[in-house]
Amino acid sequence: MRVMVVGAGPAGLMLAAELALAGVEVTVVDRLPRRSPYCRGFTLGARSLELLDRRGVAGRFLAEGPTVPYGMFADPSRPLDLTMMDTDHPYTLGIAQTRVEELLEEWLAELGVAVRWGSEVTGFHQDDDGVEVTVQAGGERRLERVGYLAGCDGSRSLVRRQAGIGFPGTPATGYGLLADVELADPESLPFGVTEGEHGTVFAIPRPGYVRIVLDEPEPPADRDEPVRLSSFQEVLDAVLGRRVELVNPRWLTRFSDAARQADRYVAGRVVLAGDSAHIHPPAGATGVNVALADAVNLGWKLAATALGHAPGGLLGSYHTERHEAGARVLRTTRAQALLGRRDPGLDPLRDLFGELAELPPVGRHLAELATGVGTRYDPVIPGDHPWLGRLTPNLKLVVHGGHTCVAELLRPARPVLLTTGRRTLPTGGGVVAHHVSCPELPELEGVLIRPDGHTAWISTATDPQPDETLAMAVATWFGG
């Protein structure tokens, strides 16, 4: 049963790759004639790199840019120490979103799926058996019948609107301006954070130009009105209290602190992921990272559903798990945006927050919150092991006398059961079982890992779990 993915951004490309790995026929369409050259984000976080590592492609991304072992929560002068996190990737990778998308599209092509650029979905109708989609391409209109439709088409998602999915939240209360430009005098504005007379300016060096970000002093009469170099120049000069001449603009845009979340991620045969499902303030640069996490959670569930072997309620669990995770992202980014406001009345709160963040347990919690490393889903199966519901660590393993690791075993995007051999292996559900030894965790008896890498069941010598709960976990998540 074919799945159509609308939108070739990070969410759509990653979702399509997950579906292709599972053997689902997938079509990716995008209304643009080609990929946009404009780039909003420049970072991949630890959780995204963990997920990409579990598909064997993280190295392609890590080869593209520098890594830094710190991140920002709200105060640039007090960065978070990411090395406190329990992850193989305790850092942020500097990489343009456009390059992330190019690498994902290249990987997707290797899996046999090409993006149909210049193909715009203009409407659809779903029934009990599928979705009839109207696609406009090259001046021609055609109807395509698919089993499921995935809306990864951005914050103004047509798929979301036509599916009748609500998008409640908080409207914009403040706006920011962004300009990719050159400086007439390269020494006139230092890189990093500059405190001006009437605000703060962020200047980020890019190859051949500089990205400048600042607050828009007054809400625009029309938020869709293009940002012009002259108006940006005027705001920049007012904030700094001096002239910094800008030339050769490449891209100017505005953004807001609006925060909204779809009230349903699943509506019949329609699903949402990425910005179609949620928007939030840009604090923390989490947009691409949340989109990838949505896609990896959704991919195996939608694939099992489309292929007809999903247990009851599996696709619905995508909404349950990622809606809760999305709500946490909205809460976190809104808090970051509030703490980042230029309001002297917030200085005592910022100072107190900064002191708390320097305490190792608090700093680690904030780092895991900001990067998504702390994401935990309800495991459903009883148990109190700290791994339950969280991403299984990338354990080093011995299998048949050879060496491997959790990430390598998850590359085919199948459920994996690791057991030391003292367990009765369950049958069904497509679970791939491996008898292993784990030198770094000798007390491990067994662990059941979902295709997205999260722990569905675990038993250790110090916390033994009966075979009945293992069978229950397999049936709950994979059927059989």
C-alpha positions, 0 to 999 in steps of 0.5 A, a space after each residue: 500500500 503506497 504512502 505519499 509524503 508531502 514535503 521534502 524537508 527534513 521530516 518528509 525525507 527522513 520519513 520516506 527513508 524509514 518507509 523505504 527501509 521497511 519495504 513500503 512503496 513511497 512517493 515524495 512530492 514537493 511544490 517547489 521546483 527545486 530545493 530552496 537555497 535559504 537556510 533557517 538552521 545550522 545545527 544538528 543535536 545529539 539526539 538527531 545524530 544518535 538516530 542517524 547513527 542507528 541507520 548507519 548514516 551519521 558519518 555523512 553528516 559529521 563529515 560536513 562540519 565542526 562539533 562543539 561540546 556546548 549548547 545554549 539554553 537562554 543565556 549565551 554567556 552561560 552555555 550548557 555543558 553537553 559532555 554531561 549527557 550519556 550519549 555517543 554524541 555529546 556535542 552540537 554539529 554545525 551543518 546547514 539545514 539545506 545540507 542536511 536535506 541534501 544528504 537525506 535526499 542522497 540517502 533516499 535516492 540510494 534507497 530507490 526513492 526520488 523526490 518529485 519536485 514541482 508537484 503540488 498537492 492541491 486537495 485530497 479526499 480520504 475514505 476507509 480504503 485510502 486517500 485520493 490526492 490531487 497533484 498539480 505538476 507541469 501544468 497538468 492535474 492528476 489524481 493519485 490513489 494512495 493508502 496513506 498521506 503524510 503531511 510534512 508540508 510546513 507550518 502552513 500545511 495544506 494537508 493539516 488544514 484539509 484534514 480538519 486538524 486544529 492548530 491551537 496555541 499561542 499567537 506571536 507576541 514578538 518578532 525577530 529579523 534575520 539577514 544573510 548579508 555581507 558587511 561593507 567593513 568586515 571589522 565593523 561587527 564582531 561575530 557572536 553576541 553584541 550588546 547594543 544601546 537598544 538591544 542585542 545583535 547576533 552575528 554568525 559567520 558563514 562562508 562568504 557572508 554573515 547571518 545577523 539576527 535581531 529583534 524587530 522593535 514593533 510587530 509588523 502590520 503585515 507579517 508576510 510583507 517582505 523584509 527589505 535591506 533598508 528597513 533591516 539596516 535601519 533597525 540594526 543601526 538603531 539597536 547598535 547606536 552606530 552605523 554598520 553598513 550592509 551590502 549584497 543581501 542574500 536573504 532577509 526574513 522574519 520569524 516570530 515566537 508563536 507556539 502551536 501544536 496540532 491537536 491530532 497527529 493522526 486523522 484517519 489515513 492522514 498523519 503529520 510530522 515536523 512543522 506541520 504538526 508544531 511550531 515554536 520559538 526558534 530558541 535552541 535551534 531545535 526545529 530540524 531535530 524535532 522533525 527527525 525525531 517525529 519521522 523516526 517514531 512514525 516511520 516504523 509504525 506507519 510502515 507496519 500499518 501500511 503493510 497490514 501487520 501492525 497490532 491494534 493502536 500502533 499508529 495511534 501511539 505515534 500521536 500519543 508519544 510525539 504529541 507529548 514530546 512536542 508539547 515538551 518542546 513548546 514548553 521548553 522553547 517558550 521558556 527559553 524565549 522568555 528568558 532571552 527577552 531584553 527585559 531588565 525585570 527578568 535579570 534576577 530570574 536569569 541570574 538565578 536560573 544561570 546559577 541553577 544551571 551550573 549545578 551538574 544534575 540541573 545542567 545535565 537535565 537542561 542539556 538533555 531537555 534542549 537536545 531531546 536526549 532525555 526523550 522517554 516514551 511510556 513503555 506500556 510494559 511494567 518495569 522501572 528500569 531507567 532505560 525503559 522508554 528511552 533510547 537504548 544506549 549504543 552498547 558494544 556487543 559480541 555476537 558469534 565471536 565478532 564485535 558489533 553494537 546496538 546502532 549497527 544492529 538497528 540499521 535495517 530498521 527492524 525490532 531487535 531482541 538481544 539476549 544472553 541465551 537464558 531466555 525463550 525467544 518469542 516468535 512473530 512480530 518480525 523481531 530479529 533476535 541475537 544471542 549476545 554477550 555484553 562486556 560493559 553490562 555483564 548483568 544484562 539478560 535481555 533487551 527488546 529494542 523498537 526500530 526507532 531505538 527505544 527500549 520496549 523491555 529489559 531484564 537484568 540479573 538485578 532487575 529480572 523480568 519474566 518471559 510473560 512480560 517479554 511476550 507482552 511487549 512483542 505483542 503490544 508493539 509488533 503483533 505476532 
